[in-house]
Each structure stands twice: as structure tokens, then as C-alpha cells.
Amino acid sequence: MKPITYVLRKMIHITGNILRAAQHLYLTLAGIKVGKNTMISLRAKIDVRRGKIIIGDNCHVTYGCVILSHDYTARILNKETGHEEGRVVIGNNVFIGVNSVILPNVTIGDNSIIGAGSVVTGDIPANVIALGNPARVVKSIP
């Protein structure tokens, strides 16, 4: 017979998988495009109200990440045009570290890594490691 801790861990794991599937369905129904084998933490916050977000295949969006697709300050600064609806594109095989923030109108290239706590304010090319506030490329990945 298996110990109770093993059974509890297994039940928690299964529950987490069910919740992730429900989250994926919710994001898809809200208009977010999420690629195959992409893992999004249940504690990540993804803006589904305005704009467009595309997340590629085999990506990891970790705990506490925030991905924004619109910016309310555009309405304050330019009252004629109203809200600014942005677009966020995250390529394939991208890892976004814990508590990172991705701002609107950003593209992150394929095979890139965003370090923990980074604030991505501009485009990040493919095959690089970027980190900091604002995020800057610190190393290329061969």
C-alpha cells in the first residue's frame, strides 16, 4: 500500500492538470492564441480584455508573470484616439522567468529566455537571454 503523502501528491498533481486545461480553454475562448506544449502557470496573469496575445509552441510562462496587451495611459495622453490596443507575440521555445512583466507591443523571438523579475518594454530578438528592468539582451544563445 502506498503512503498517504504519495496519494495526496498524486491527487494534487491531477487537480493541477485539470485546472491548467481549464485555464488553457479559457484563454483560447478569450482570444489568446496558445501553442502546443505551452505551460502557463496558474498564477500568471494574462490580459484578455483588449489587444491580441500570441504565445508560441513549447513555451513556459512561470509563476507571477504578467502579460499586458493594452495600455490605459494612451487614453489619458491622447483623448481623441481612446485606448491603445496592443499586440504581444511570444515566439516558440520561450521561457519567461518568475514575476516578469511583458508590456504591450512587444515581440519576443524564438528560443529566448527572459530572466526572473524582468520588465520587457521592447522587442527581444531570437536566441538570446534578456533580463533586467527594462529587459536588455545580456547573452546570445548559440
Secondary structure by P-SEA (a helix, b strand, c coil): cccaaaaaaaaaaaaaaaaaaaaaaaaaaacccccccbbbbccccccccbbbbbbbcccccccbbbbbccccccccccccccbbbbbbbbccbbbbccbbbbbcbbbbccbbbbccbbbbccccccbbbbbcccbbbccccc
